[in-house]
Amino acid sequence: MNLTEVIQQAKEAMGLKYEFTLVLMGFALLLARLLPTFILTPMIGGDTTPTEVKLGLGVLIGLVCFPIIEPSLRNIPTGPITFMGILMKELFIGFTISFIVSIVFDAAQVAGQLMDNMSGTNQAQIMVPSIQQQVSLYASLKLQLFITLFLTLNGHHIVIGALAESFQTIPLEAYPRFSHGFWPFFDVVIRVFADMMRISMALAAPVLLATFLTDLALGMINRVAPQVQVFFVAMQIKPAVSVLIVFVSIHLIMARVTKEYGVMFEWVRKAILLMG
């Protein structure tokens, strides 16, 4: 029995209808769309999750999604130039989805940094394994809290479902048509970035307001009693006030983040629809 017959028997045993070359090329294109979301976004733990685990999860999800792309295998171009063009297209779609999925997590980090700057806790820096950076206390707290909430709400299931649906809207062998025009798609990207700033300000608002009122009260005290060293007093009062406000308003923050997750999912679906 020669090699050709062995490969043919293996194909029949696995139920494959296409050549192994087409299968491998299709699977590579499939991973080019899936892996950016698993590697670049902190939704499954960020850099605390080993790269091998994220790659393995991406390959496993790719195997599950493979039947969706099976009808497209016969239409995949095999030429080197055309295949590289299709690969770049898949990477573009993957990076776009990962950018939108990261919106709430990036907003959490920005909100935490704003809170640290206003409360005076920005001098305490810690290493966050999720992003491999030195960040302040509240930035780390909010990022880890939002990742845990995202996984608890099964948000990763919705993201994986949206990725699977994208293969029906934008098949592997087709380029994005932008059926509604280029500007609506780029308008979504711009609005996603603007939403990141809006979400971060909303999440940091309780602490920002409390610390502002604390500064205002200390400034009034300093006008009445100039001998009081309000600068050093504020270094002790503002962190305590910020911790109290976060403790009191944590349920409001969690409710707001849950709502923003829904908005983020809608942005993902809308971006995929506009590219189709």
N, C-alpha and C positions, 0 to 999 in steps of 0.2 A: 504494500500500500504506500503510494507516494504522498508527498506533502499536500498536494492539491486535494486528494481524496480525504485526507485527514481534516483539512479545513472545511471541506464540504460537509462532512459528517458532523463536525462541531457546530456548524451553522444550523444544520437541521435539528440537532439536539437542543440548541438554544432558541430555536424558533425564529432565527434571523432571516429576513428576506433580502437583505442588502449585503454588499461587499463590506468586509471589515474596514476598508479604508474610509468608506462613507460613514460607517458607524462611528469610527474614531474622530473623524472631522466634525460630525454632528455633535458628538459629546463634548468636544473641545469648545465649539461655539456655545453649547448649552452652559458649560462652566464659566465661560467668559461673561455671561449675563448674570449668573447666580453668585459667583464668588465675591465680587466687590461688596455686595451687601453684607455677607457674612464676615469678611475680613476687615472692612473699613468702618463699619458701624459698631458701636458698643452694645448693641441690643442683646447679644448673647454673652456679655461679660467683657468685651474689649480685649485688651492685651493680657488680662489675667487668664484668659482662655488660651491654651497653647495653640500655636499655628497648626500643628498636626491635627488637633481636634477640629478646628474650624475648616481646614481643608477636607478632612474626613466627612464632616457634616455636609459640606457643600457637594462632595461627590455622592453621598447617600441621597440627598435631595435631588441631585441630578439624575440618579438612577430611577427615582420615583417619577420624575417628570419626563423621563425619556419617551414613554409612549405618546406623549403629547406632540413631540417633534418628529415622530416616526414618519408621518406622511410627507414631511419636508425633506427627508434625506435624499430622495431621488433628484431634487431640484438644487441641491447644494453645489455651487461651482467648485470644480476641482483644480482650476488653474491657480498658480501661486499668487498672482496679482489680485484676481477677483476674490480669492479666499481671504487674503489679508484685508481687503476692503470690507468683507462681511464680518471678519473678526473685529476690526476697529468699530464697526457699527454696534456689535454686541457689547463691546467694552463701554461705548458711549451710553448705551441704554442702562447697563449695570451701574455705571458711575452716577448717572442721573437719579436712579432709584435710591442708591445709597445716600446721595446728598439729601434727598427729601426725608428719608427715614431718620437721618441724623439730626433733624431740625430740633426736636424736643430735647435731646441729650446735649446738644451744643447750647441751647437756651438755658438749660439747667446750670451748665458751667459758667455762662456769662452772668446769670442771676446770682450765683454764689459769690462770684468775684465782686459784683456790685455791693452785695451785703457785707462782704469782708472789708471793702474799702470804706464804707460808711460807718461800720461798727468798730473799726480799728483792729480787727483780728487778722488783717492781711499780713501782719508781721510774722504770723505763725504759718510756716510752710511745711507741707507734708507731701510725700510721694504717693501718687495715685497709680496703682498698677494698671488700671483700665486704660489710661492714656499715656503712661510712662512719662509723666511730667510732674514737676513740683507745683502744686496748687495750694490754695488757702483752704481753711477748714470748711466753710459753708459750701464752697465749690465741690469739694470731695463729698460732703454729705448729700447734697442734692443729686449729684451724678449717680452715686451708688443707690440712693433711694429710688430714683426714677427708673434705673435698670431693673431693680427688684420689682417695682410696680408693673413695668412693662411685661416682664415674664409672668408675673402673677395673673395678669389680665389676658394671657395668651396672645399678646400682640404679635409675637413672632409667627404664630399660626396665620394671622391675617396677612403679614408681609409675605410669607411663603406662598399663600394662596394668590396674592396679587402678582408675584413673580410667575407663577404657573399660568395665570390668565394672560399675562403679557405675551406668551408664545402663541396664543390664538389671535391676539390683536396685531402683533408684529411677528410674523413667521420668521424662521431663521434665514430663509433664502431671500427675504424682501428687505428693502431699506425703509426707514421711516418715511411715510408719505406726507406727514404734516397736513392732513386733509383739511384742517381748519386754518392753515397758514402757519408761517414761521413765528409771527409775533405772538399769537396766543400761547404757544409753548414757552417762549422765552419770558413772557409776562408771568407765567406760573413760576418759573425759576426765580424771577425777581421778587415776586410776592412771597415765596417761601423764605427767602433771605430776610425780607421785611417782617415776616411772621416770627422769625427767630428773635428779632429785637423786641417785638411786641410781647412775646411770651416771657422773655427774660425780665422785662420791666414789670409785667404783671406778677410774676413769681416773687420778685424782690420788693414789690411795693409795700407790704406790711412793715418790713424792717427798715426800708428807706424812710417811710413816713415816721416811724417811731424814733429813729435816730435823728431825723431832722427836728422833731419836736423837742428831743432831749437837748440838742445843740441850741435851739431857740431858748429853752428854759435856762440853760446854763449861761447863755449870753445875757439874759435879763438879770440873772443873779450877779453876774460880773459887773453890770452897770450899777447895781445897788450897792454891792460890796466888792470894790476893786481888789481888796486884799486877798480874796479867795482865788486860789490858783485853779481856775476852771479847766485848764488844759489837762492837768494831771488828774483832776477829779473825773473828767470825761473819759480818760483812759480806763477807769475802773467801772464807771456807770454804763457806758454804751455797750460793751460786750455783754453785761448782765441783762440789759434791756433787750438786746437782740435775741439772746437765748430765750428769754421769757416770751417774746412775741412769736418766735418760731414755734415754741411749744404750744402756745395758745392757738395759732393759726395753721397748724400742720394739717388739720382735716380739710381746711379750705384749699390749701395748696394741693393736696392729693386730689380733691375733686376737680380743681382746675386742670391739673395735668391729665387726668382721665379724659376730660373734654378735649384737650389739645391733641391727645393721641388720636381721637376720632377725626379731628381736622387733618392731621397728618396722613391718615389712611386715605381720606378723600383726595388730598393733593397727589398722592401716589397714583391712585386710579385715574385722576384727571390727566396727569402727565402722560401716562401710558395711552390713554384714549387720544390725546392730541398728537402723539407720535404716530398713531395708527392711520 
